[in-house]
Amino acid sequence: MERKKVRQKYQLKISSITENLEIIREFTRNLAVKAGFNNEVSDQIVLAVDEACTNVIKHAHSYNARRLIELVVFLDPEKMEIVISDKGKGFDIDSLQTPDIKKYVHESRTGGLGIHLMRTLMDEVSFSIQPSKKNKVSMVKYLMKSA
């Protein structure tokens, strides 16, 4: 019997506070495991989502707990797609430069690597920025590449 290509959708809307990152990580981990990713790849997906949500809390919402982060996760037999949306301040993705990791470590800097990590850990990362309307980051991880 052939397995149908069923696409499942999961959603989480949550207050934009750092205390909720644990809930977001657990939500993401459970779905990554459900999708069939091993522990190592599940950890990578969780880290990428954590970085994206931390950016929303810090930069888009400026720690305003009344603002919401929305996660929509799509699972199908080939991939896991995570779309994170907010209605906060946007940013110019094209103005971001690839960080010099050696210089970063040498200067003992912290923070500022979130988008670089997201792009490194996920197979696809795309942004749609419409400040105060809807900002979205979409991240995809393919099952075949992690097998």
Secondary structure, 3 states (H helix, E strand, C coil): CCCCCCCEEEEEEEECCHHHHHHHHHHHHHHHHHHCCCHHHHHHHHHHHHHHHHHHHHHHCCCCCCCEEEEEEEECCCEEEEEEEECCCCCCHHHCCCCCHHHHHHCCCCCCCHHHHHHHHCCEEEEECCCCCCEEEEEEEEHHHHC
